[in-house]
Each structure stands twice: as C-alpha cells, then as structure tokens.
Amino acid sequence: RVICNYQNKYHSLEELDLTDNGITQLGCEFLSNSLADPETCLAKLKLTGNPIKTEGLQFLSVGLKVNNTL
C-alpha cells in the first residue's frame, strides 16, 4: 500500500521488484489502481513467488488493460 501511494503521488518508479514479498489479492488491488493511473511510468513489475492467486490476477488485469508503459 505504501509503495502504491508513493507511486500515485510522485509517478517516479520505473522498475518494481516485489519478489517473495507476500503480495496477496489485496496488494494486487492496490497495484492495479496504481497501474491504471495514466501518469505512471512503471515499465517493469516483478511479482514472482507471491500468493496472488486467481483473484489477484483478476485485479492486476484491470490495471494492466489500461496501462501503456508496462
């Protein structure tokens, strides 16, 4: 949540590696909202080893659908 709030305010993250950080469905919801922001410049997102499951992927797909940089 803190990382997404930072990204939404400053739009300066270009790469974000969250490997093995315990990101769940809730984290994916925050990430999705951040990815959907038209001012984001995030070009690389790594979520390997997180228990995001189907529900998390559904949230991420919403943000990825409108993201132009990732």
mmCIF file as Biopython writes it, N, C-alpha, C and O atoms, coordinates in Angstrom:
data_model
#
loop_
_atom_site.group_PDB
_atom_site.id
_atom_site.type_symbol
_atom_site.label_atom_id
_atom_site.label_alt_id
_atom_site.label_comp_id
_atom_site.label_asym_id
_atom_site.label_entity_id
_atom_site.label_seq_id
_atom_site.pdbx_PDB_ins_code
_atom_site.Cartn_x
_atom_site.Cartn_y
_atom_site.Cartn_z
_atom_site.occupancy
_atom_site.B_iso_or_equiv
_atom_site.auth_seq_id
_atom_site.auth_asym_id
_atom_site.pdbx_PDB_model_num
ATOM 1   N N  . ARG A ? 1  ? 0.827  -1.190  0.000   1.0 0.0 1  A 1 
ATOM 2   C CA . ARG A ? 1  ? 0.000  0.000   0.000   1.0 0.0 1  A 1 
ATOM 3   C C  . ARG A ? 1  ? 0.871  1.254   0.000   1.0 0.0 1  A 1 
ATOM 4   O O  . ARG A ? 1  ? 0.590  2.205   -0.730  1.0 0.0 1  A 1 
ATOM 5   N N  . VAL A ? 2  ? 1.919  1.261   0.808   1.0 0.0 2  A 1 
ATOM 6   C CA . VAL A ? 2  ? 2.805  2.423   0.908   1.0 0.0 2  A 1 
ATOM 7   C C  . VAL A ? 2  ? 3.495  2.688   -0.429  1.0 0.0 2  A 1 
ATOM 8   O O  . VAL A ? 2  ? 3.582  3.835   -0.865  1.0 0.0 2  A 1 
ATOM 9   N N  . ILE A ? 3  ? 3.975  1.649   -1.069  1.0 0.0 3  A 1 
ATOM 10  C CA . ILE A ? 3  ? 4.650  1.809   -2.364  1.0 0.0 3  A 1 
ATOM 11  C C  . ILE A ? 3  ? 3.685  2.358   -3.405  1.0 0.0 3  A 1 
ATOM 12  O O  . ILE A ? 3  ? 4.046  3.247   -4.176  1.0 0.0 3  A 1 
ATOM 13  N N  . CYS A ? 4  ? 2.480  1.846   -3.434  1.0 0.0 4  A 1 
ATOM 14  C CA . CYS A ? 4  ? 1.479  2.312   -4.405  1.0 0.0 4  A 1 
ATOM 15  C C  . CYS A ? 4  ? 1.092  3.763   -4.133  1.0 0.0 4  A 1 
ATOM 16  O O  . CYS A ? 4  ? 0.913  4.540   -5.071  1.0 0.0 4  A 1 
ATOM 17  N N  . ASN A ? 5  ? 0.964  4.132   -2.876  1.0 0.0 5  A 1 
ATOM 18  C CA . ASN A ? 5  ? 0.661  5.528   -2.539  1.0 0.0 5  A 1 
ATOM 19  C C  . ASN A ? 5  ? 1.781  6.450   -2.991  1.0 0.0 5  A 1 
ATOM 20  O O  . ASN A ? 5  ? 1.526  7.542   -3.499  1.0 0.0 5  A 1 
ATOM 21  N N  . TYR A ? 6  ? 3.021  6.011   -2.808  1.0 0.0 6  A 1 
ATOM 22  C CA . TYR A ? 6  ? 4.169  6.794   -3.274  1.0 0.0 6  A 1 
ATOM 23  C C  . TYR A ? 6  ? 4.117  6.950   -4.798  1.0 0.0 6  A 1 
ATOM 24  O O  . TYR A ? 6  ? 4.276  8.052   -5.324  1.0 0.0 6  A 1 
ATOM 25  N N  . GLN A ? 7  ? 3.894  5.838   -5.493  1.0 0.0 7  A 1 
ATOM 26  C CA . GLN A ? 7  ? 3.837  5.862   -6.957  1.0 0.0 7  A 1 
ATOM 27  C C  . GLN A ? 7  ? 2.718  6.777   -7.442  1.0 0.0 7  A 1 
ATOM 28  O O  . GLN A ? 7  ? 2.902  7.524   -8.403  1.0 0.0 7  A 1 
ATOM 29  N N  . ASN A ? 8  ? 1.579  6.729   -6.797  1.0 0.0 8  A 1 
ATOM 30  C CA . ASN A ? 8  ? 0.449  7.560   -7.206  1.0 0.0 8  A 1 
ATOM 31  C C  . ASN A ? 8  ? 0.717  9.043   -6.991  1.0 0.0 8  A 1 
ATOM 32  O O  . ASN A ? 8  ? 0.161  9.886   -7.695  1.0 0.0 8  A 1 
ATOM 33  N N  . LYS A ? 9  ? 1.568  9.364   -6.017  1.0 0.0 9  A 1 
ATOM 34  C CA . LYS A ? 9  ? 1.871  10.766  -5.728  1.0 0.0 9  A 1 
ATOM 35  C C  . LYS A ? 9  ? 3.014  11.304  -6.588  1.0 0.0 9  A 1 
ATOM 36  O O  . LYS A ? 9  ? 2.935  12.423  -7.095  1.0 0.0 9  A 1 
ATOM 37  N N  . TYR A ? 10 ? 4.076  10.511  -6.755  1.0 0.0 10 A 1 
ATOM 38  C CA . TYR A ? 10 ? 5.277  11.009  -7.421  1.0 0.0 10 A 1 
ATOM 39  C C  . TYR A ? 10 ? 5.499  10.464  -8.829  1.0 0.0 10 A 1 
ATOM 40  O O  . TYR A ? 10 ? 6.248  11.065  -9.600  1.0 0.0 10 A 1 
ATOM 41  N N  . HIS A ? 11 ? 4.885  9.368   -9.178  1.0 0.0 11 A 1 
ATOM 42  C CA . HIS A ? 11 ? 4.973  8.782   -10.527 1.0 0.0 11 A 1 
ATOM 43  C C  . HIS A ? 11 ? 6.412  8.599   -11.003 1.0 0.0 11 A 1 
ATOM 44  O O  . HIS A ? 11 ? 6.704  8.809   -12.180 1.0 0.0 11 A 1 
ATOM 45  N N  . SER A ? 12 ? 7.303  8.214   -10.111 1.0 0.0 12 A 1 
ATOM 46  C CA . SER A ? 12 ? 8.720  8.144   -10.486 1.0 0.0 12 A 1 
ATOM 47  C C  . SER A ? 12 ? 9.285  6.726   -10.553 1.0 0.0 12 A 1 
ATOM 48  O O  . SER A ? 12 ? 10.410 6.537   -11.016 1.0 0.0 12 A 1 
ATOM 49  N N  . LEU A ? 13 ? 8.533  5.735   -10.103 1.0 0.0 13 A 1 
ATOM 50  C CA . LEU A ? 13 ? 9.054  4.370   -10.153 1.0 0.0 13 A 1 
ATOM 51  C C  . LEU A ? 13 ? 9.012  3.837   -11.581 1.0 0.0 13 A 1 
ATOM 52  O O  . LEU A ? 13 ? 7.977  3.888   -12.245 1.0 0.0 13 A 1 
ATOM 53  N N  . GLU A ? 14 ? 10.144 3.330   -12.041 1.0 0.0 14 A 1 
ATOM 54  C CA . GLU A ? 14 ? 10.212 2.736   -13.371 1.0 0.0 14 A 1 
ATOM 55  C C  . GLU A ? 14 ? 10.293 1.222   -13.293 1.0 0.0 14 A 1 
ATOM 56  O O  . GLU A ? 14 ? 9.815  0.524   -14.188 1.0 0.0 14 A 1 
ATOM 57  N N  . GLU A ? 15 ? 10.901 0.707   -12.218 1.0 0.0 15 A 1 
ATOM 58  C CA . GLU A ? 15 ? 11.012 -0.737  -12.004 1.0 0.0 15 A 1 
ATOM 59  C C  . GLU A ? 15 ? 10.635 -1.042  -10.560 1.0 0.0 15 A 1 
ATOM 60  O O  . GLU A ? 15 ? 11.029 -0.337  -9.632  1.0 0.0 15 A 1 
ATOM 61  N N  . LEU A ? 16 ? 9.856  -2.120  -10.396 1.0 0.0 16 A 1 
ATOM 62  C CA . LEU A ? 16 ? 9.426  -2.521  -9.064  1.0 0.0 16 A 1 
ATOM 63  C C  . LEU A ? 16 ? 9.533  -4.030  -8.946  1.0 0.0 16 A 1 
ATOM 64  O O  . LEU A ? 16 ? 8.819  -4.766  -9.627  1.0 0.0 16 A 1 
ATOM 65  N N  . ASP A ? 17 ? 10.426 -4.488  -8.081  1.0 0.0 17 A 1 
ATOM 66  C CA . ASP A ? 17 ? 10.632 -5.913  -7.860  1.0 0.0 17 A 1 
ATOM 67  C C  . ASP A ? 17 ? 10.076 -6.276  -6.483  1.0 0.0 17 A 1 
ATOM 68  O O  . ASP A ? 17 ? 10.647 -5.914  -5.454  1.0 0.0 17 A 1 
ATOM 69  N N  . LEU A ? 18 ? 8.961  -6.990  -6.481  1.0 0.0 18 A 1 
ATOM 70  C CA . LEU A ? 18 ? 8.309  -7.415  -5.246  1.0 0.0 18 A 1 
ATOM 71  C C  . LEU A ? 18 ? 8.373  -8.931  -5.088  1.0 0.0 18 A 1 
ATOM 72  O O  . LEU A ? 18 ? 7.450  -9.539  -4.545  1.0 0.0 18 A 1 
ATOM 73  N N  . THR A ? 19 ? 9.443  -9.533  -5.554  1.0 0.0 19 A 1 
ATOM 74  C CA . THR A ? 19 ? 9.637  -10.977 -5.470  1.0 0.0 19 A 1 
ATOM 75  C C  . THR A ? 19 ? 9.578  -11.454 -4.019  1.0 0.0 19 A 1 
ATOM 76  O O  . THR A ? 19 ? 10.223 -10.887 -3.137  1.0 0.0 19 A 1 
ATOM 77  N N  . ASP A ? 20 ? 8.795  -12.505 -3.792  1.0 0.0 20 A 1 
ATOM 78  C CA . ASP A ? 20 ? 8.682  -13.145 -2.469  1.0 0.0 20 A 1 
ATOM 79  C C  . ASP A ? 20 ? 8.387  -12.154 -1.346  1.0 0.0 20 A 1 
ATOM 80  O O  . ASP A ? 20 ? 9.036  -12.191 -0.301  1.0 0.0 20 A 1 
ATOM 81  N N  . ASN A ? 21 ? 7.419  -11.277 -1.553  1.0 0.0 21 A 1 
ATOM 82  C CA . ASN A ? 21 ? 7.050  -10.289 -0.543  1.0 0.0 21 A 1 
ATOM 83  C C  . ASN A ? 21 ? 5.692  -10.547 0.080   1.0 0.0 21 A 1 
ATOM 84  O O  . ASN A ? 21 ? 5.195  -9.711  0.834   1.0 0.0 21 A 1 
ATOM 85  N N  . GLY A ? 22 ? 5.084  -11.676 -0.216  1.0 0.0 22 A 1 
ATOM 86  C CA . GLY A ? 22 ? 3.789  -11.991 0.382   1.0 0.0 22 A 1 
ATOM 87  C C  . GLY A ? 22 ? 2.646  -11.168 -0.180  1.0 0.0 22 A 1 
ATOM 88  O O  . GLY A ? 22 ? 1.633  -10.971 0.490   1.0 0.0 22 A 1 
ATOM 89  N N  . ILE A ? 23 ? 2.800  -10.686 -1.408  1.0 0.0 23 A 1 
ATOM 90  C CA . ILE A ? 23 ? 1.745  -9.890  -2.046  1.0 0.0 23 A 1 
ATOM 91  C C  . ILE A ? 23 ? 0.536  -10.789 -2.289  1.0 0.0 23 A 1 
ATOM 92  O O  . ILE A ? 23 ? 0.657  -11.848 -2.905  1.0 0.0 23 A 1 
ATOM 93  N N  . THR A ? 24 ? -0.622 -10.364 -1.806  1.0 0.0 24 A 1 
ATOM 94  C CA . THR A ? 24 ? -1.848 -11.147 -1.937  1.0 0.0 24 A 1 
ATOM 95  C C  . THR A ? 24 ? -2.858 -10.392 -2.802  1.0 0.0 24 A 1 
ATOM 96  O O  . THR A ? 24 ? -2.517 -9.419  -3.475  1.0 0.0 24 A 1 
ATOM 97  N N  . GLN A ? 25 ? -4.079 -10.852 -2.771  1.0 0.0 25 A 1 
ATOM 98  C CA . GLN A ? 25 ? -5.158 -10.229 -3.533  1.0 0.0 25 A 1 
ATOM 99  C C  . GLN A ? 25 ? -5.288 -8.745  -3.194  1.0 0.0 25 A 1 
ATOM 100 O O  . GLN A ? 25 ? -5.473 -7.922  -4.090  1.0 0.0 25 A 1 
ATOM 101 N N  . LEU A ? 26 ? -5.195 -8.399  -1.924  1.0 0.0 26 A 1 
ATOM 102 C CA . LEU A ? 26 ? -5.311 -7.005  -1.514  1.0 0.0 26 A 1 
ATOM 103 C C  . LEU A ? 26 ? -4.188 -6.158  -2.106  1.0 0.0 26 A 1 
ATOM 104 O O  . LEU A ? 26 ? -4.429 -5.055  -2.595  1.0 0.0 26 A 1 
ATOM 105 N N  . GLY A ? 27 ? -2.974 -6.669  -2.061  1.0 0.0 27 A 1 
ATOM 106 C CA . GLY A ? 27 ? -1.850 -5.957  -2.663  1.0 0.0 27 A 1 
ATOM 107 C C  . GLY A ? 27 ? -2.029 -5.772  -4.157  1.0 0.0 27 A 1 
ATOM 108 O O  . GLY A ? 27 ? -1.672 -4.731  -4.707  1.0 0.0 27 A 1 
ATOM 109 N N  . CYS A ? 28 ? -2.581 -6.783  -4.812  1.0 0.0 28 A 1 
ATOM 110 C CA . CYS A ? 28 ? -2.835 -6.695  -6.254  1.0 0.0 28 A 1 
ATOM 111 C C  . CYS A ? 28 ? -3.884 -5.644  -6.565  1.0 0.0 28 A 1 
ATOM 112 O O  . CYS A ? 28 ? -3.827 -4.996  -7.610  1.0 0.0 28 A 1 
ATOM 113 N N  . GLU A ? 29 ? -4.842 -5.470  -5.666  1.0 0.0 29 A 1 
ATOM 114 C CA . GLU A ? 29 ? -5.852 -4.431  -5.859  1.0 0.0 29 A 1 
ATOM 115 C C  . GLU A ? 29 ? -5.201 -3.052  -5.824  1.0 0.0 29 A 1 
ATOM 116 O O  . GLU A ? 29 ? -5.513 -2.201  -6.657  1.0 0.0 29 A 1 
ATOM 117 N N  . PHE A ? 30 ? -4.301 -2.822  -4.868  1.0 0.0 30 A 1 
ATOM 118 C CA . PHE A ? 30 ? -3.579 -1.550  -4.800  1.0 0.0 30 A 1 
ATOM 119 C C  . PHE A ? 30 ? -2.685 -1.362  -6.031  1.0 0.0 30 A 1 
ATOM 120 O O  . PHE A ? 30 ? -2.639 -0.276  -6.609  1.0 0.0 30 A 1 
ATOM 121 N N  . LEU A ? 31 ? -1.984 -2.412  -6.421  1.0 0.0 31 A 1 
ATOM 122 C CA . LEU A ? 31 ? -1.130 -2.335  -7.610  1.0 0.0 31 A 1 
ATOM 123 C C  . LEU A ? 31 ? -1.947 -2.018  -8.851  1.0 0.0 31 A 1 
ATOM 124 O O  . LEU A ? 31 ? -1.525 -1.218  -9.686  1.0 0.0 31 A 1 
ATOM 125 N N  . SER A ? 32 ? -3.099 -2.634  -8.976  1.0 0.0 32 A 1 
ATOM 126 C CA . SER A ? 32 ? -3.956 -2.406  -10.135 1.0 0.0 32 A 1 
ATOM 127 C C  . SER A ? 32 ? -4.358 -0.936  -10.240 1.0 0.0 32 A 1 
ATOM 128 O O  . SER A ? 32 ? -4.311 -0.349  -11.321 1.0 0.0 32 A 1 
ATOM 129 N N  . ASN A ? 33 ? -4.748 -0.354  -9.124  1.0 0.0 33 A 1 
ATOM 130 C CA . ASN A ? 33 ? -5.122 1.065   -9.131  1.0 0.0 33 A 1 
ATOM 131 C C  . ASN A ? 33 ? -3.943 1.940   -9.522  1.0 0.0 33 A 1 
ATOM 132 O O  . ASN A ? 33 ? -4.107 2.926   -10.241 1.0 0.0 33 A 1 
ATOM 133 N N  . SER A ? 34 ? -2.775 1.587   -9.059  1.0 0.0 34 A 1 
ATOM 134 C CA . SER A ? 34 ? -1.577 2.342   -9.393  1.0 0.0 34 A 1 
ATOM 135 C C  . SER A ? 34 ? -1.226 2.189   -10.875 1.0 0.0 34 A 1 
ATOM 136 O O  . SER A ? 34 ? -0.840 3.158   -11.528 1.0 0.0 34 A 1 
ATOM 137 N N  . LEU A ? 35 ? -1.360 0.977   -11.399 1.0 0.0 35 A 1 
ATOM 138 C CA . LEU A ? 35 ? -1.068 0.723   -12.816 1.0 0.0 35 A 1 
ATOM 139 C C  . LEU A ? 35 ? -2.036 1.447   -13.739 1.0 0.0 35 A 1 
ATOM 140 O O  . LEU A ? 35 ? -1.674 1.817   -14.856 1.0 0.0 35 A 1 
ATOM 141 N N  . ALA A ? 36 ? -3.258 1.649   -13.279 1.0 0.0 36 A 1 
ATOM 142 C CA . ALA A ? 36 ? -4.278 2.294   -14.105 1.0 0.0 36 A 1 
ATOM 143 C C  . ALA A ? 36 ? -4.103 3.805   -14.185 1.0 0.0 36 A 1 
ATOM 144 O O  . ALA A ? 36 ? -4.737 4.460   -15.012 1.0 0.0 36 A 1 
ATOM 145 N N  . ASP A ? 37 ? -3.258 4.356   -13.343 1.0 0.0 37 A 1 
ATOM 146 C CA . ASP A ? 37 ? -3.006 5.797   -13.349 1.0 0.0 37 A 1 
ATOM 147 C C  . ASP A ? 37 ? -2.292 6.172   -14.639 1.0 0.0 37 A 1 
ATOM 148 O O  . ASP A ? 37 ? -1.218 5.635   -14.914 1.0 0.0 37 A 1 
ATOM 149 N N  . PRO A ? 38 ? -2.851 7.076   -15.440 1.0 0.0 38 A 1 
ATOM 150 C CA . PRO A ? 38 ? -2.227 7.436   -16.725 1.0 0.0 38 A 1 
ATOM 151 C C  . PRO A ? 38 ? -0.860 8.105   -16.594 1.0 0.0 38 A 1 
ATOM 152 O O  . PRO A ? 38 ? -0.122 8.183   -17.577 1.0 0.0 38 A 1 
ATOM 153 N N  . GLU A ? 39 ? -0.510 8.586   -15.411 1.0 0.0 39 A 1 
ATOM 154 C CA . GLU A ? 39 ? 0.777  9.246   -15.214 1.0 0.0 39 A 1 
ATOM 155 C C  . GLU A ? 39 ? 1.887  8.284   -14.787 1.0 0.0 39 A 1 
ATOM 156 O O  . GLU A ? 39 ? 3.036  8.700   -14.639 1.0 0.0 39 A 1 
ATOM 157 N N  . THR A ? 40 ? 1.563  7.022   -14.588 1.0 0.0 40 A 1 
ATOM 158 C CA . THR A ? 40 ? 2.584  6.075   -14.143 1.0 0.0 40 A 1 
ATOM 159 C C  . THR A ? 40 ? 3.647  5.868   -15.215 1.0 0.0 40 A 1 
ATOM 160 O O  . THR A ? 40 ? 3.349  5.882   -16.409 1.0 0.0 40 A 1 
ATOM 161 N N  . CYS A ? 41 ? 4.876  5.677   -14.782 1.0 0.0 41 A 1 
ATOM 162 C CA . CYS A ? 41 ? 5.965  5.412   -15.724 1.0 0.0 41 A 1 
ATOM 163 C C  . CYS A ? 41 ? 6.593  4.045   -15.443 1.0 0.0 41 A 1 
ATOM 164 O O  . CYS A ? 41 ? 7.701  3.762   -15.898 1.0 0.0 41 A 1 
ATOM 165 N N  . LEU A ? 42 ? 5.885  3.205   -14.697 1.0 0.0 42 A 1 
ATOM 166 C CA . LEU A ? 42 ? 6.375  1.878   -14.356 1.0 0.0 42 A 1 
ATOM 167 C C  . LEU A ? 42 ? 6.507  1.036   -15.622 1.0 0.0 42 A 1 
ATOM 168 O O  . LEU A ? 42 ? 5.532  0.811   -16.338 1.0 0.0 42 A 1 
ATOM 169 N N  . ALA A ? 43 ? 7.724  0.578   -15.885 1.0 0.0 43 A 1 
ATOM 170 C CA . ALA A ? 43 ? 7.990  -0.194  -17.097 1.0 0.0 43 A 1 
ATOM 171 C C  . ALA A ? 43 ? 8.271  -1.666  -16.798 1.0 0.0 43 A 1 
ATOM 172 O O  . ALA A ? 43 ? 8.229  -2.501  -17.701 1.0 0.0 43 A 1 
ATOM 173 N N  . LYS A ? 44 ? 8.559  -1.990  -15.526 1.0 0.0 44 A 1 
ATOM 174 C CA . LYS A ? 44 ? 8.872  -3.374  -15.175 1.0 0.0 44 A 1 
ATOM 175 C C  . LYS A ? 44 ? 8.328  -3.665  -13.782 1.0 0.0 44 A 1 
ATOM 176 O O  . LYS A ? 44 ? 8.597  -2.938  -12.825 1.0 0.0 44 A 1 
ATOM 177 N N  . LEU A ? 45 ? 7.553  -4.750  -13.692 1.0 0.0 45 A 1 
ATOM 178 C CA . LEU A ? 45 ? 6.979  -5.186  -12.421 1.0 0.0 45 A 1 
ATOM 179 C C  . LEU A ? 45 ? 7.234  -6.670  -12.264 1.0 0.0 45 A 1 
ATOM 180 O O  . LEU A ? 45 ? 6.868  -7.463  -13.132 1.0 0.0 45 A 1 
ATOM 181 N N  . LYS A ? 46 ? 7.860  -7.051  -11.162 1.0 0.0 46 A 1 
ATOM 182 C CA . LYS A ? 46 ? 8.165  -8.460  -10.918 1.0 0.0 46 A 1 
ATOM 183 C C  . LYS A ? 46 ? 7.444  -8.911  -9.651  1.0 0.0 46 A 1 
ATOM 184 O O  . LYS A ? 46 ? 7.642  -8.338  -8.579  1.0 0.0 46 A 1 
ATOM 185 N N  . LEU A ? 47 ? 6.607  -9.941  -9.781  1.0 0.0 47 A 1 
ATOM 186 C CA . LEU A ? 47 ? 5.811  -10.443 -8.668  1.0 0.0 47 A 1 
ATOM 187 C C  . LEU A ? 47 ? 6.047  -11.923 -8.402  1.0 0.0 47 A 1 
ATOM 188 O O  . LEU A ? 47 ? 5.202  -12.574 -7.788  1.0 0.0 47 A 1 
ATOM 189 N N  . THR A ? 48 ? 7.151  -12.458 -8.839  1.0 0.0 48 A 1 
ATOM 190 C CA . THR A ? 48 ? 7.478  -13.872 -8.683  1.0 0.0 48 A 1 
ATOM 191 C C  . THR A ? 48 ? 7.419  -14.301 -7.214  1.0 0.0 48 A 1 
ATOM 192 O O  . THR A ? 48 ? 7.891  -13.585 -6.330  1.0 0.0 48 A 1 
ATOM 193 N N  . GLY A ? 49 ? 6.839  -15.467 -6.967  1.0 0.0 49 A 1 
ATOM 194 C CA . GLY A ? 49 ? 6.841  -16.048 -5.637  1.0 0.0 49 A 1 
ATOM 195 C C  . GLY A ? 49 ? 5.828  -15.479 -4.668  1.0 0.0 49 A 1 
ATOM 196 O O  . GLY A ? 49 ? 5.948  -15.692 -3.462  1.0 0.0 49 A 1 
ATOM 197 N N  . ASN A ? 50 ? 4.835  -14.761 -5.162  1.0 0.0 50 A 1 
ATOM 198 C CA . ASN A ? 50 ? 3.805  -14.200 -4.300  1.0 0.0 50 A 1 
ATOM 199 C C  . ASN A ? 50 ? 2.503  -14.980 -4.460  1.0 0.0 50 A 1 
ATOM 200 O O  . ASN A ? 50 ? 2.187  -15.436 -5.559  1.0 0.0 50 A 1 
ATOM 201 N N  . PRO A ? 51 ? 1.743  -15.139 -3.371  1.0 0.0 51 A 1 
ATOM 202 C CA . PRO A ? 51 ? 0.489  -15.899 -3.422  1.0 0.0 51 A 1 
ATOM 203 C C  . PRO A ? 51 ? -0.681 -15.057 -3.944  1.0 0.0 51 A 1 
ATOM 204 O O  . PRO A ? 51 ? -1.677 -14.877 -3.243  1.0 0.0 51 A 1 
ATOM 205 N N  . ILE A ? 52 ? -0.563 -14.545 -5.168  1.0 0.0 52 A 1 
ATOM 206 C CA . ILE A ? 52 ? -1.602 -13.640 -5.680  1.0 0.0 52 A 1 
ATOM 207 C C  . ILE A ? 52 ? -2.854 -14.377 -6.153  1.0 0.0 52 A 1 
ATOM 208 O O  . ILE A ? 52 ? -3.942 -13.800 -6.153  1.0 0.0 52 A 1 
ATOM 209 N N  . LYS A ? 53 ? -2.721 -15.610 -6.544  1.0 0.0 53 A 1 
ATOM 210 C CA . LYS A ? 53 ? -3.840 -16.469 -6.946  1.0 0.0 53 A 1 
ATOM 211 C C  . LYS A ? 53 ? -4.707 -15.826 -8.028  1.0 0.0 53 A 1 
ATOM 212 O O  . LYS A ? 53 ? -4.384 -14.757 -8.545  1.0 0.0 53 A 1 
ATOM 213 N N  . THR A ? 54 ? -5.788 -16.479 -8.353  1.0 0.0 54 A 1 
ATOM 214 C CA . THR A ? 54 ? -6.683 -16.039 -9.426  1.0 0.0 54 A 1 
ATOM 215 C C  . THR A ? 54 ? -7.292 -14.674 -9.137  1.0 0.0 54 A 1 
ATOM 216 O O  . THR A ? 54 ? -7.385 -13.830 -10.028 1.0 0.0 54 A 1 
ATOM 217 N N  . GLU A ? 55 ? -7.700 -14.462 -7.910  1.0 0.0 55 A 1 
ATOM 218 C CA . GLU A ? 55 ? -8.325 -13.192 -7.548  1.0 0.0 55 A 1 
ATOM 219 C C  . GLU A ? 55 ? -7.351 -12.025 -7.733  1.0 0.0 55 A 1 
ATOM 220 O O  . GLU A ? 55 ? -7.734 -10.961 -8.219  1.0 0.0 55 A 1 
ATOM 221 N N  . GLY A ? 56 ? -6.112 -12.230 -7.351  1.0 0.0 56 A 1 
ATOM 222 C CA . GLY A ? 56 ? -5.104 -11.198 -7.533  1.0 0.0 56 A 1 
ATOM 223 C C  . GLY A ? 56 ? -4.846 -10.904 -9.003  1.0 0.0 56 A 1 
ATOM 224 O O  . GLY A ? 56 ? -4.689 -9.749  -9.397  1.0 0.0 56 A 1 
ATOM 225 N N  . LEU A ? 57 ? -4.803 -11.956 -9.807  1.0 0.0 57 A 1 
ATOM 226 C CA . LEU A ? 57 ? -4.618 -11.771 -11.248 1.0 0.0 57 A 1 
ATOM 227 C C  . LEU A ? 57 ? -5.775 -10.997 -11.866 1.0 0.0 57 A 1 
ATOM 228 O O  . LEU A ? 57 ? -5.579 -10.197 -12.780 1.0 0.0 57 A 1 
ATOM 229 N N  . GLN A ? 58 ? -6.972 -11.238 -11.366 1.0 0.0 58 A 1 
ATOM 230 C CA . GLN A ? 58 ? -8.128 -10.500 -11.880 1.0 0.0 58 A 1 
ATOM 231 C C  . GLN A ? 58 ? -7.983 -9.012  -11.597 1.0 0.0 58 A 1 
ATOM 232 O O  . GLN A ? 58 ? -8.273 -8.190  -12.467 1.0 0.0 58 A 1 
ATOM 233 N N  . PHE A ? 59 ? -7.543 -8.655  -10.407 1.0 0.0 59 A 1 
ATOM 234 C CA . PHE A ? 59 ? -7.312 -7.246  -10.087 1.0 0.0 59 A 1 
ATOM 235 C C  . PHE A ? 59 ? -6.217 -6.662  -10.977 1.0 0.0 59 A 1 
ATOM 236 O O  . PHE A ? 59 ? -6.379 -5.579  -11.539 1.0 0.0 59 A 1 
ATOM 237 N N  . LEU A ? 60 ? -5.103 -7.382  -11.104 1.0 0.0 60 A 1 
ATOM 238 C CA . LEU A ? 60 ? -3.994 -6.887  -11.922 1.0 0.0 60 A 1 
ATOM 239 C C  . LEU A ? 60 ? -4.401 -6.681  -13.368 1.0 0.0 60 A 1 
ATOM 240 O O  . LEU A ? 60 ? -3.965 -5.720  -14.003 1.0 0.0 60 A 1 
ATOM 241 N N  . SER A ? 61 ? -5.225 -7.563  -13.895 1.0 0.0 61 A 1 
ATOM 242 C CA . SER A ? 61 ? -5.625 -7.458  -15.297 1.0 0.0 61 A 1 
ATOM 243 C C  . SER A ? 61 ? -6.392 -6.170  -15.573 1.0 0.0 61 A 1 
ATOM 244 O O  . SER A ? 61 ? -6.311 -5.625  -16.674 1.0 0.0 61 A 1 
ATOM 245 N N  . VAL A ? 62 ? -7.128 -5.686  -14.594 1.0 0.0 62 A 1 
ATOM 246 C CA . VAL A ? 62 ? -7.873 -4.430  -14.765 1.0 0.0 62 A 1 
ATOM 247 C C  . VAL A ? 62 ? -6.899 -3.267  -14.968 1.0 0.0 62 A 1 
ATOM 248 O O  . VAL A ? 62 ? -7.075 -2.455  -15.876 1.0 0.0 62 A 1 
ATOM 249 N N  . GLY A ? 63 ? -5.878 -3.193  -14.123 1.0 0.0 63 A 1 
ATOM 250 C CA . GLY A ? 63 ? -4.893 -2.120  -14.258 1.0 0.0 63 A 1 
ATOM 251 C C  . GLY A ? 63 ? -4.026 -2.262  -15.482 1.0 0.0 63 A 1 
ATOM 252 O O  . GLY A ? 63 ? -3.675 -1.271  -16.123 1.0 0.0 63 A 1 
ATOM 253 N N  . LEU A ? 64 ? -3.677 -3.498  -15.812 1.0 0.0 64 A 1 
ATOM 254 C CA . LEU A ? 64 ? -2.814 -3.742  -16.983 1.0 0.0 64 A 1 
ATOM 255 C C  . LEU A ? 64 ? -3.532 -3.425  -18.295 1.0 0.0 64 A 1 
ATOM 256 O O  . LEU A ? 64 ? -2.904 -3.053  -19.286 1.0 0.0 64 A 1 
ATOM 257 N N  . LYS A ? 65 ? -4.845 -3.577  -18.282 1.0 0.0 65 A 1 
ATOM 258 C CA . LYS A ? 65 ? -5.620 -3.320  -19.502 1.0 0.0 65 A 1 
ATOM 259 C C  . LYS A ? 65 ? -5.472 -1.874  -19.992 1.0 0.0 65 A 1 
ATOM 260 O O  . LYS A ? 65 ? -5.487 -1.616  -21.196 1.0 0.0 65 A 1 
ATOM 261 N N  . VAL A ? 66 ? -5.331 -0.950  -19.065 1.0 0.0 66 A 1 
ATOM 262 C CA . VAL A ? 66 ? -5.266 0.465   -19.426 1.0 0.0 66 A 1 
ATOM 263 C C  . VAL A ? 66 ? -3.864 1.053   -19.301 1.0 0.0 66 A 1 
ATOM 264 O O  . VAL A ? 66 ? -3.654 2.224   -19.618 1.0 0.0 66 A 1 
ATOM 265 N N  . ASN A ? 67 ? -2.911 0.258   -18.844 1.0 0.0 67 A 1 
ATOM 266 C CA . ASN A ? 67 ? -1.546 0.726   -18.661 1.0 0.0 67 A 1 
ATOM 267 C C  . ASN A ? 67 ? -0.813 0.741   -20.010 1.0 0.0 67 A 1 
ATOM 268 O O  . ASN A ? 67 ? -0.884 -0.221  -20.775 1.0 0.0 67 A 1 
ATOM 269 N N  . ASN A ? 68 ? -0.113 1.838   -20.286 1.0 0.0 68 A 1 
ATOM 270 C CA . ASN A ? 68 ? 0.594  1.977   -21.560 1.0 0.0 68 A 1 
ATOM 271 C C  . ASN A ? 68 ? 2.107  1.805   -21.450 1.0 0.0 68 A 1 
ATOM 272 O O  . ASN A ? 68 ? 2.803  1.847   -22.465 1.0 0.0 68 A 1 
ATOM 273 N N  . THR A ? 69 ? 2.623  1.614   -20.254 1.0 0.0 69 A 1 
ATOM 274 C CA . THR A ? 69 ? 4.078  1.576   -20.081 1.0 0.0 69 A 1 
ATOM 275 C C  . THR A ? 69 ? 4.624  0.220   -19.685 1.0 0.0 69 A 1 
ATOM 276 O O  . THR A ? 69 ? 5.799  -0.061  -19.921 1.0 0.0 69 A 1 
ATOM 277 N N  . LEU A ? 70 ? 3.808  -0.621  -19.094 1.0 0.0 70 A 1 
ATOM 278 C CA . LEU A ? 70 ? 4.279  -1.900  -18.573 1.0 0.0 70 A 1 
ATOM 279 C C  . LEU A ? 70 ? 4.144  -2.990  -19.609 1.0 0.0 70 A 1 
ATOM 280 O O  . LEU A ? 70 ? 4.493  -4.140  -19.344 1.0 0.0 70 A 1 
#
